[in-house]
Structures are given as C-alpha cells and as structure tokens.
Amino acid sequence: MTPLVRLRGISKHYGGVPALTDVDLDVYPGEVHAILGENGAGKSTLMKLLAGVVQPSTGHIELNGKPILFASPRAAAAQGLVCMFQELSLIPDLSVAENMLLAHATTRLGFFRRAQLRDAATALARVGAEHVPLEVPVRALSLADRQLTEIAKALMKRPRLLILDEATSALTRERAERVFAVVREMRAEGAAILFISHRFAEVDALADRISVFRNGRHVETFAAGSRSHEEIVALMIGQRLVEFYPPRPLLPAGPGPAPMLSVRGLAWQDDIRGVDLDVRPGEIVGIGGLEGQGQQALMLALFGVLIGVRGEITIAGRRVRKLTPYRAKAPWPGLALVPQDRKSEGLILDLSIIENLRLAALDRAHFSSLANGGAVQRLIERLGLVYRRLDDPVSTLSGGNQQKVVLAKWLLLAPRCLLLVDPTRGIDVGAKSQIYTLLRELAGDGMAILLQSTDQEELVHLCDRVHVFYRGRVNAVLEGAGLASEMLIAACMNLPTTATVTPA
C-alpha cells in the first residue's frame, strides 16, 4: 500500500537547537498510527510540520507520492491534513459555533447559514457533545466539553489525515470511548489517524502501529501488541522503568492516626449529596467516577470555592467555618488545590517561572523568606524541574514541567492536605513517574492527599483507597482486594461487584 504521507530525512532546528533529527516515517490510509515519546521527544514538532504550522529545516514531505510543502495550517487543511493540538486553539470569548465555523464558513449579513449550523451540531453529536449549545461562549464550557468541541471542529474539515494530540486527556472513560468509536469509523472509511497519548490503555484500544520517538529521533516503528508496556517505556526513556508506581507502604496495625481531613454530610445543590469521607496523614485517597457525578464539585467545595455548601468539614480535629480559597491556604486549615487545567487555572503563562511560583504565597514577604532560606531551590531540585532560567516565561516549559510548577507553588506553603484534580493529565510517562514518587514521599512525610483522577490505573495503583462517586454520592469505597480496575469500572457504572467492597 502506498503511504498517504511519507517523511524522509526530516530535521527541524530552532535557533540551532534540534527538535527533530533525520526522521523517516510512513503514514498509511485506513490505520491508526500511535506516536509515543516523552515530552520533548519531538512529537509536537512532528505534528506542527504535518499541520503546516512550521516548515522543516531539511528533508521533504510527500503526499500520495508527491513532494509537498504546507505554507500554513489552512494550506494543510485544504489537502486534508488536520491537527487537533493538546493545547486547545479555541477562542474563549467566541461562541461554540463561531469557533467551529470561523475558519471556513461564509456568512450572510454577519450570520451563519442554517446548513452550516446543522453541520456544526452534527459534528458535536458525533463525538458525544450534543448537549453543548452552539450559542454559548467557549469559556463557559468545562474542559472536557472544550476538548470535544475541538475534536468536532477538526472533524468538520473532513480530514484524510487526522492528528489527535492528547485528544481525550480531559475526558472520562465513557466519553473517550465515544471519540474512539468515531476514530474507528474514520479508519474504516480510509482515513489515516496519527494518535498521540500518554495513556497505554488508549493506545492498546486504538493503535494498529506504534512509532516511538526519543530526543527528536524516530527510534522504532512496530505493530501494536508486539511489544509489552515495559519494552515500550524502555524505548521511550532509553532505560527500563522498573517501577512506574511507587509501592504502597504497609499499613500499621490498629485504627491508625486521627483523620487530617474529615467530611460529614457535605452537600451542595444537586451535585454533592451527603458525602462522608476521611483522609488521614500519610494516605493518598482517590476520588473516582464517571464525569459529572460530583467529584469536581467536592474538590471545589473543600477549598471554599463554592457558596452555599452544607455539612461539616474538619481539619486536624477543628471544624472549618466560612471557608474561602484565601482562608483555605492559610497555615490552618492548610489546604492546597491543584486544578485540572494548568493552562487556564494553575498558571499565568506570560509570567516567569519564579513569578508563578510566587502566586500562591500568602504575601511577598513570605515568599521572599522562603526563597532566601533556600526552600524554593530545594523544592525545585526535589521536583526535578527542567528549566533554563527562572526568569523565563513558564510557557516555555514542557507540559510536565509546567505541572511541576503548579505543584511547587502550593507545596511551598507546606499544606496539611493536598487536593489534586487530574495532576498528570497530558504529561509523559517520565514526568508521571516523578510525580507519583513525589506524592508517595509527601504522604510518607505525613501529608494527607486527596486525588481526583479520570485515569483509572492511577487510582488503582497509586491510592490507598478510592471513593467512587455516582449521582453526587459515594457509591462505594474500594480498598484492599476490592481496589482493582474491574471493580472500579463496575462501581462507576453502579453495577454489582464480586470483590471486597465497602458500601458507602
């Protein structure tokens, strides 16, 4: 079969720094081709070349056997090469319809045609986002709905090659499966799909072939299923990853220490309905469930973001009243919240690394004392943050290093309880492993950690127990033998289980 796209001798340099070096790659119609590698391996540069965002320094690209050079994303899309980037390209203040139709739609007297609006609605429905109104501004959407809108926008261009860069990183398993079904339909219709994901379960479910990149070079291409996960990780990082998840410590006999965080009868509107849970010092407690079951509302309620929360929150044995985010981060109660979307909620991208680290500090004098005492530098070293200068914009860092900055700014406050929402979304396996190890070390130091995640393997292998939410309530608490993937899925869907499960 003739490749739809062929790359030969492709190199790309930025100011003398190589991002890709002598890359050969073939992409065939009717297949899903996964591209794997750590952040900085060259995946994003490869996608930008194919999408017409940048041009190669050397080498050439062929489309259906003919050399071609895309001068812009519009030129690439005109040839059927469309990319959905991990960092969403939607304009927050424009409506969903305007974002989906602006690039290629003609208007009449400033209005979109009905047929165009129907096409947009059909594309949203195809990816499982029929609930998203066309008229609302994008900033009003959840991160998951923005991601679905971005995919629908790409589908409207009817691509021959669709490039999906972490397209499901903010989606629950249920919504991701809807997107996977669309990808399989496109494959059956003869389209080629380049699929970038840091989740092996997604690659296992979709990929026909896999290519691994490391340090800007194409390491190897092989058939899906022909390499174990451990072998693939070794290709990605250049060495064996003996333990991806750090081992859980043995629990001491007896009842254990008193809870650091205790919640009783917590309720808010219809999202949270009488939730009880405890997190003890040294524990990593997980929050799971299908999307929209109350998990994120719980995390926001605990940090004082929501108004009208009912029930009782106790920190270190003292009841917390009139909680606000500013009060939450004070030495007592000592809470910290790492949000789901680091780009819009965790960082100010135009500010420097050091300025972002300062954002959570109680005041400038407090941060100066930490910096002068060496606490900032010690934490940076502990996190393994890779940077050139602390004065560089945080936007210059990879996704994994940006997430480390978000963690660092809160850890500088030495919180009693760390609240995490999808802390490893869209970052590479090496950075994930570093963050997992750090979280287990923090728990070992006595911190209480509450982790909400859409990654079921993360919940199963990292947490000491998992509270599964269903319709605003804790449906089950999984621990011990009951903390397994199949049990977690069953509890998320309110199905009966056969393992040891503690009913909520």
C-alpha positions as CSV (number, residue, x, y, z in Angstrom):
1,M,0.0,0.0,0.0
2,T,1.2,3.5,-0.9
3,P,1.6,5.7,2.2
4,L,-0.7,8.7,2.4
5,V,2.1,10.7,3.9
6,R,5.8,10.0,3.8
7,L,8.5,11.8,5.6
8,R,12.1,11.5,4.5
9,G,15.2,13.0,6.3
10,I,13.1,15.5,8.2
11,S,15.0,17.7,10.6
12,K,13.8,20.8,12.4
13,H,16.0,23.3,14.3
14,Y,15.1,26.3,16.4
15,G,17.9,28.7,16.8
16,G,20.4,25.9,16.3
17,V,18.7,23.6,18.8
18,P,17.5,20.4,17.1
19,A,13.8,19.4,17.7
20,L,13.8,16.7,15.1
21,T,16.8,14.9,13.5
22,D,16.7,12.9,10.2
23,V,13.2,11.5,10.7
24,D,11.7,8.9,8.3
25,L,8.1,8.0,8.8
26,D,5.3,6.5,6.7
27,V,1.6,7.0,7.5
28,Y,-0.9,4.8,5.7
29,P,-4.6,5.3,4.9
30,G,-7.0,3.2,7.0
31,E,-4.9,2.9,10.1
32,V,-4.4,4.4,13.5
33,H,-0.7,5.2,14.0
34,A,0.2,6.0,17.6
35,I,3.2,8.3,18.2
36,L,4.7,7.8,21.7
37,G,7.5,9.5,23.5
38,E,8.3,11.7,26.4
39,N,7.7,15.5,26.4
40,G,10.5,17.0,24.3
41,A,10.9,13.8,22.2
42,G,9.8,15.7,19.1
43,K,6.1,14.6,18.8
44,S,4.7,18.1,18.9
45,T,7.2,19.4,16.3
46,L,6.3,16.5,14.0
47,M,2.6,17.3,14.3
48,K,3.3,21.0,13.6
49,L,5.2,20.1,10.4
50,L,2.3,18.0,9.1
51,A,-0.2,20.6,10.1
52,G,1.6,23.4,8.3
53,V,2.4,25.4,11.4
54,V,6.2,25.2,10.8
55,Q,8.3,24.0,7.9
56,P,11.2,21.5,8.0
57,S,14.8,22.8,8.1
58,T,15.9,19.8,5.9
59,G,14.2,16.8,4.3
60,H,10.9,16.6,2.5
61,I,7.2,15.5,2.9
62,E,5.3,13.6,0.3
63,L,1.5,13.4,0.0
64,N,0.3,10.5,-2.1
65,G,3.8,10.1,-3.5
66,K,4.3,13.8,-4.5
67,P,6.5,16.2,-2.6
68,I,4.6,18.9,-0.9
69,L,5.3,21.9,1.5
70,F,2.5,23.3,3.6
71,A,2.9,27.1,4.0
72,S,0.1,27.3,6.6
73,P,-2.4,25.3,8.6
74,R,-5.1,26.4,6.1
75,A,-3.0,25.0,3.2
76,A,-2.5,21.7,5.1
77,A,-6.2,21.5,5.9
78,A,-7.0,22.2,2.2
79,Q,-5.1,19.0,1.4
80,G,-6.9,17.1,4.1
81,L,-4.3,17.2,6.9
82,V,-5.9,18.4,10.1
83,C,-4.5,18.6,13.6
84,M,-6.2,18.8,17.0
85,F,-3.5,20.0,19.3
86,Q,-3.3,19.2,23.0
87,E,-3.3,23.0,23.8
88,L,-6.7,23.9,22.6
89,S,-7.0,26.5,19.9
90,L,-10.5,27.7,20.7
91,I,-11.1,31.4,21.4
92,P,-12.7,31.7,24.8
93,D,-14.9,34.8,24.1
94,L,-16.4,33.5,20.9
95,S,-19.3,31.1,20.8
96,V,-19.0,27.4,20.1
97,A,-20.5,28.0,16.6
98,E,-18.1,30.8,15.8
99,N,-15.1,28.7,16.9
100,M,-16.2,25.8,14.8
101,L,-17.2,27.7,11.6
102,L,-14.9,30.8,11.7
103,A,-12.0,29.3,9.7
104,H,-14.0,28.1,6.7
105,A,-17.6,29.3,6.8
106,T,-19.1,32.1,4.8
107,T,-21.7,34.3,6.5
108,R,-24.7,36.2,5.1
109,L,-25.1,39.7,6.7
110,G,-23.0,38.5,9.6
111,F,-25.0,35.4,10.3
112,F,-24.0,31.7,9.7
113,R,-26.2,29.8,7.4
114,R,-28.6,27.2,8.8
115,A,-26.9,24.4,6.9
116,Q,-23.6,25.4,8.5
117,L,-25.1,25.4,12.0
118,R,-26.6,22.0,11.3
119,D,-23.2,20.7,10.2
120,A,-21.7,22.0,13.5
121,A,-24.4,20.4,15.6
122,T,-24.0,17.1,13.7
123,A,-20.2,17.1,14.4
124,L,-20.8,17.8,18.1
125,A,-23.3,15.0,18.3
126,R,-20.9,12.6,16.5
127,V,-18.3,13.0,19.3
128,G,-20.9,12.8,22.1
129,A,-21.3,16.5,22.7
130,E,-24.8,17.1,21.5
131,H,-25.5,18.7,24.9
132,V,-23.1,21.6,24.1
133,P,-25.1,24.7,22.9
134,L,-23.8,26.4,19.8
135,E,-24.5,29.8,21.1
136,V,-22.7,29.8,24.4
137,P,-19.2,31.2,24.7
138,V,-16.4,28.6,24.9
139,R,-15.2,30.0,28.2
140,A,-18.5,28.8,29.8
141,L,-17.7,25.1,28.9
142,S,-16.0,22.6,31.0
143,L,-12.5,21.5,29.9
144,A,-14.0,18.1,28.7
145,D,-16.6,19.9,26.6
146,R,-13.9,22.3,25.2
147,Q,-11.9,19.2,24.2
148,L,-14.9,17.6,22.5
149,T,-15.6,20.9,20.7
150,E,-12.1,21.0,19.4
151,I,-12.4,17.4,18.0
152,A,-15.7,18.2,16.4
153,K,-14.2,21.3,14.8
154,A,-11.5,19.1,13.3
155,L,-14.0,16.6,12.0
156,M,-15.9,19.3,10.1
157,K,-12.9,19.7,7.8
158,R,-13.3,16.0,6.7
159,P,-9.6,15.1,7.1
160,R,-7.8,12.5,5.1
161,L,-5.2,12.6,7.9
162,L,-6.4,13.5,11.4
163,I,-3.8,14.2,14.0
164,L,-5.0,13.8,17.6
165,D,-2.6,15.2,20.2
166,E,-3.8,14.1,23.7
167,A,-7.4,14.4,22.4
168,T,-9.0,12.6,25.3
169,S,-6.8,13.8,28.2
170,A,-9.7,15.6,29.9
171,L,-12.4,13.0,29.1
172,T,-13.8,10.3,31.2
173,R,-13.6,6.7,30.0
174,E,-17.2,6.8,28.8
175,R,-16.7,10.0,26.7
176,A,-13.3,8.8,25.4
177,E,-15.0,5.6,24.1
178,R,-17.4,7.7,22.1
179,V,-14.4,9.5,20.5
180,F,-12.7,6.1,19.9
181,A,-15.8,4.9,18.0
182,V,-15.5,7.9,15.7
183,V,-11.8,7.2,15.1
184,R,-12.6,3.6,14.2
185,E,-15.3,4.8,11.8
186,M,-12.8,7.1,10.1
187,R,-10.3,4.3,9.9
188,A,-12.9,2.1,8.2
189,E,-13.6,4.9,5.7
190,G,-10.0,5.0,4.7
191,A,-8.7,8.0,6.7
192,A,-5.3,7.9,8.5
193,I,-5.1,8.9,12.1
194,L,-1.9,9.9,14.0
195,F,-2.7,9.4,17.7
196,I,-0.6,10.9,20.5
197,S,-1.4,9.7,24.0
198,H,0.4,9.1,27.3
199,R,-2.2,6.5,28.3
200,F,-1.3,3.0,27.3
201,A,-4.9,1.8,27.6
202,E,-5.9,4.2,24.8
203,V,-3.1,3.1,22.6
204,D,-4.0,-0.6,23.2
205,A,-7.6,0.1,22.3
206,L,-6.9,2.0,19.1
207,A,-3.5,1.7,17.5
208,D,-2.6,-0.5,14.5
209,R,1.0,0.6,14.5
210,I,3.2,2.4,17.0
211,S,6.2,4.7,16.5
212,V,8.4,5.7,19.4
213,F,10.4,9.0,19.4
214,R,13.2,9.9,21.8
215,N,15.3,13.1,21.8
216,G,14.0,14.2,18.5
217,R,14.7,10.9,16.7
218,H,12.5,8.2,15.4
219,V,13.6,5.1,17.4
220,E,11.4,2.3,16.1
221,T,8.0,1.5,14.4
222,F,6.3,-1.8,15.2
223,A,2.9,-3.5,15.1
224,A,0.6,-2.8,18.1
225,G,0.7,-5.6,20.5
226,S,4.1,-6.8,19.5
227,R,5.9,-5.0,22.5
228,S,5.0,-5.0,26.2
229,H,4.4,-1.8,28.0
230,E,7.7,-2.2,29.8
231,E,9.5,-2.6,26.5
232,I,7.8,0.5,25.0
233,V,8.7,2.6,28.1
234,A,12.3,1.4,27.8
235,L,12.3,2.6,24.1
236,M,10.8,6.0,25.2
237,I,13.2,6.8,28.0
238,G,16.2,4.8,27.0
239,Q,16.2,2.6,30.1
240,R,14.0,0.2,31.9
241,L,11.3,1.7,34.1
242,V,11.4,-0.9,36.9
243,E,8.5,0.6,39.0
244,F,6.1,3.0,37.4
245,Y,4.0,3.4,40.5
246,P,5.9,3.5,43.9
247,P,5.0,0.7,46.3
248,R,2.3,1.3,48.9
249,P,3.7,1.3,52.4
250,L,2.4,-1.4,54.8
251,L,-0.4,0.0,56.9
252,P,0.3,-0.2,60.7
253,A,-1.9,-2.4,62.8
254,G,-4.7,-0.8,64.7
255,P,-7.0,2.1,63.8
256,G,-4.3,4.5,62.7
257,P,-3.9,8.2,63.3
258,A,-6.9,10.6,63.5
259,P,-8.1,12.0,60.2
260,M,-6.4,15.1,58.9
261,L,-9.4,15.9,56.7
262,S,-12.9,14.7,57.8
263,V,-16.1,15.4,55.9
264,R,-19.6,14.6,57.2
265,G,-22.8,15.2,55.4
266,L,-21.3,17.5,52.8
267,A,-23.9,18.8,50.3
268,W,-24.1,21.4,47.6
269,Q,-27.1,21.9,45.2
270,D,-27.7,18.6,43.4
271,D,-24.0,17.9,42.7
272,I,-23.0,16.7,46.2
273,R,-25.4,14.8,48.3
274,G,-24.4,13.9,51.8
275,V,-20.8,12.9,51.3
276,D,-18.7,11.4,54.2
277,L,-15.0,10.7,53.9
278,D,-11.8,10.8,55.9
279,V,-8.2,11.3,54.8
280,R,-5.5,10.5,57.4
281,P,-1.9,11.8,57.5
282,G,0.2,9.6,55.2
283,E,-2.7,8.5,53.0
284,I,-3.5,9.0,49.3
285,V,-7.2,8.7,49.0
286,G,-8.7,8.6,45.5
287,I,-11.9,10.1,44.1
288,G,-13.3,8.3,41.0
289,G,-16.5,8.1,39.0
290,L,-17.9,8.9,35.6
291,E,-17.8,12.6,34.6
292,G,-20.3,14.9,36.2
293,Q,-21.0,12.7,39.3
294,G,-20.0,15.4,41.8
295,Q,-16.2,14.7,42.1
296,Q,-15.0,18.1,41.0
297,A,-17.7,19.9,42.9
298,L,-16.4,18.1,46.0
299,M,-12.9,19.4,45.5
300,L,-14.1,23.0,44.9
301,A,-16.3,22.8,48.0
302,L,-13.4,21.6,50.1
303,F,-11.3,24.6,49.0
304,G,-14.0,27.1,49.7
305,V,-14.7,28.0,46.1
306,L,-18.5,27.2,46.2
307,I,-21.1,29.2,48.0
308,G,-23.9,27.5,50.0
309,V,-22.1,24.3,50.9
310,R,-23.7,22.4,53.7
311,G,-22.3,19.9,56.1
312,E,-19.2,19.7,58.3
313,I,-15.5,19.9,57.3
314,T,-12.9,19.2,59.9
315,I,-9.2,19.8,59.6
316,A,-6.8,18.3,62.2
317,G,-9.7,17.9,64.6
318,R,-11.0,21.5,64.3
319,R,-14.2,22.4,62.4
320,V,-13.7,24.8,59.5
321,R,-16.3,27.6,59.1
322,K,-16.9,30.2,56.4
323,L,-14.2,28.7,54.2
324,T,-12.9,30.7,51.2
325,P,-9.8,30.0,49.0
326,Y,-7.8,32.7,50.7
327,R,-8.6,31.3,54.2
328,A,-8.1,27.7,53.0
329,K,-4.4,28.2,52.1
330,A,-3.6,29.8,55.5
331,P,-1.3,27.8,57.9
332,W,-4.6,26.5,59.3
333,P,-6.5,24.8,57.8
334,G,-3.6,24.5,55.4
335,L,-5.3,23.3,52.2
336,A,-4.0,23.4,48.7
337,L,-5.8,22.8,45.4
338,V,-4.0,21.8,42.2
339,P,-6.7,22.3,39.5
340,Q,-7.4,20.2,36.4
341,D,-6.4,22.7,33.7
342,R,-2.9,24.0,34.4
343,K,-3.0,26.4,31.4
344,S,-6.1,28.5,32.5
345,E,-6.4,27.7,36.2
346,G,-3.0,26.9,37.5
347,L,-0.6,29.2,35.7
348,I,-0.3,32.6,34.2
349,L,1.6,31.7,31.0
350,D,3.1,35.1,30.2
351,L,4.6,35.4,33.7
352,S,8.0,33.9,34.5
353,I,8.6,30.6,36.4
354,I,9.5,32.4,39.6
355,E,6.5,34.8,39.4
356,N,4.2,31.8,39.0
357,L,5.9,30.1,42.0
358,R,5.0,33.2,44.0
359,L,1.3,33.2,43.1
360,A,0.1,31.1,46.0
361,A,2.2,32.7,48.7
362,L,0.4,34.4,51.5
363,D,2.3,37.6,50.8
364,R,5.5,38.8,49.1
365,A,7.5,38.8,52.4
366,H,6.5,35.2,53.0
367,F,7.8,34.1,49.6
368,S,11.0,36.1,50.0
369,S,11.7,34.4,53.2
370,L,11.2,31.0,51.5
371,A,13.5,32.0,48.6
372,N,16.2,33.5,50.8
373,G,16.1,30.4,53.1
374,G,16.7,28.1,50.1
375,A,13.3,26.4,50.3
376,V,12.4,27.4,46.7
377,Q,15.6,25.9,45.2
378,R,15.3,22.8,47.3
379,L,11.8,22.1,46.2
380,I,12.7,22.8,42.5
381,E,15.5,20.2,42.8
382,R,13.2,17.7,44.6
383,L,10.7,18.0,41.8
384,G,13.3,17.6,39.1
385,L,12.2,20.8,37.3
386,V,13.9,21.2,34.0
387,Y,14.3,24.8,33.0
388,R,16.9,27.3,31.6
389,R,16.3,30.3,33.8
390,L,13.7,31.0,36.5
391,D,13.1,34.4,34.7
392,D,11.9,32.6,31.6
393,P,8.1,32.6,30.8
394,V,6.5,29.5,32.2
395,S,5.0,28.9,28.7
396,T,8.5,27.9,27.5
397,L,8.4,24.7,29.7
398,S,7.1,21.3,28.7
399,G,3.7,20.2,30.0
400,G,5.2,18.0,32.6
401,N,7.5,20.8,33.9
402,Q,4.6,23.3,33.9
403,Q,2.7,20.9,36.1
404,K,5.6,20.7,38.4
405,V,5.5,24.5,38.8
406,V,1.8,24.3,39.7
407,L,2.6,21.7,42.4
408,A,5.6,23.6,43.6
409,K,3.8,26.9,44.2
410,W,1.4,25.1,46.6
411,L,4.0,22.8,48.2
412,L,5.9,26.0,49.2
413,L,3.1,26.6,51.7
414,A,3.6,23.2,53.3
415,P,-0.1,22.3,53.3
416,R,-1.6,19.8,55.7
417,C,-3.9,18.4,53.0
418,L,-3.2,18.5,49.2
419,L,-6.2,18.3,46.9
420,L,-5.3,17.2,43.3
421,V,-7.5,17.2,40.2
422,D,-6.1,15.1,37.4
423,P,-2.5,16.1,38.3
424,T,-0.9,14.0,35.4
425,R,-3.3,15.0,32.6
426,G,-1.4,15.1,29.3
427,I,2.2,14.6,30.6
428,D,4.7,12.0,29.6
429,V,5.5,8.8,31.5
430,G,8.7,10.0,32.9
431,A,7.1,13.1,34.5
432,K,4.2,11.0,35.7
433,S,6.5,8.6,37.5
434,Q,8.3,11.5,39.1
435,I,5.0,13.0,40.4
436,Y,3.8,9.6,41.7
437,T,7.0,9.2,43.6
438,L,6.8,12.7,45.0
439,L,3.2,12.2,46.1
440,R,4.1,9.0,47.9
441,E,7.1,10.8,49.6
442,L,4.8,13.6,50.7
443,A,2.4,11.1,52.2
444,G,5.3,9.5,53.9
445,D,6.1,12.9,55.4
446,G,2.7,13.0,56.9
447,M,0.7,14.9,54.4
448,A,-2.9,14.0,53.6
449,I,-3.6,13.7,49.9
450,L,-7.0,13.6,48.2
451,L,-6.6,12.7,44.5
452,Q,-9.4,13.0,41.9
453,S,-8.5,11.4,38.6
454,T,-10.0,10.3,35.3
455,D,-7.2,7.8,34.9
456,Q,-8.4,4.5,36.5
457,E,-5.0,2.9,36.6
458,E,-3.7,5.9,38.5
459,L,-6.5,5.4,41.1
460,V,-6.0,1.7,41.4
461,H,-2.2,1.6,41.6
462,L,-1.4,4.9,43.5
463,C,-4.2,5.3,46.0
464,D,-4.7,3.5,49.4
465,R,-8.4,3.5,48.8
466,V,-10.9,5.0,46.4
467,H,-14.3,6.7,46.9
468,V,-16.4,6.2,43.8
469,F,-19.0,8.8,43.1
470,Y,-22.3,8.2,41.4
471,R,-25.0,10.9,41.1
472,G,-23.4,13.1,43.8
473,R,-23.0,10.4,46.4
474,V,-20.2,8.0,47.3
475,N,-21.4,4.8,45.7
476,A,-18.6,2.6,47.1
477,V,-15.3,2.7,48.8
478,L,-12.7,0.3,47.2
479,E,-9.7,-0.9,49.2
480,G,-7.6,-4.0,49.6
481,A,-8.6,-6.8,47.3
482,G,-11.5,-4.7,46.0
483,L,-9.2,-2.0,44.6
484,A,-8.9,-3.3,41.1
485,S,-9.7,-2.0,37.7
486,E,-12.8,-4.1,37.0
487,M,-14.2,-3.3,40.4
488,L,-13.6,0.4,39.9
489,I,-15.4,0.3,36.5
490,A,-18.3,-1.6,37.9
491,A,-18.7,0.9,40.8
492,C,-18.5,3.9,38.5
493,M,-21.4,2.4,36.5
494,N,-23.4,1.4,39.6
495,L,-23.1,-2.3,38.7
496,P,-22.8,-5.1,41.2
497,T,-19.3,-6.3,42.1
498,T,-18.0,-9.6,43.4
499,A,-14.8,-8.3,45.2
500,T,-14.5,-6.9,48.7
501,V,-16.1,-3.5,48.5
502,T,-17.0,-1.3,51.4
503,P,-20.5,0.1,50.7
504,A,-20.8,3.8,51.2
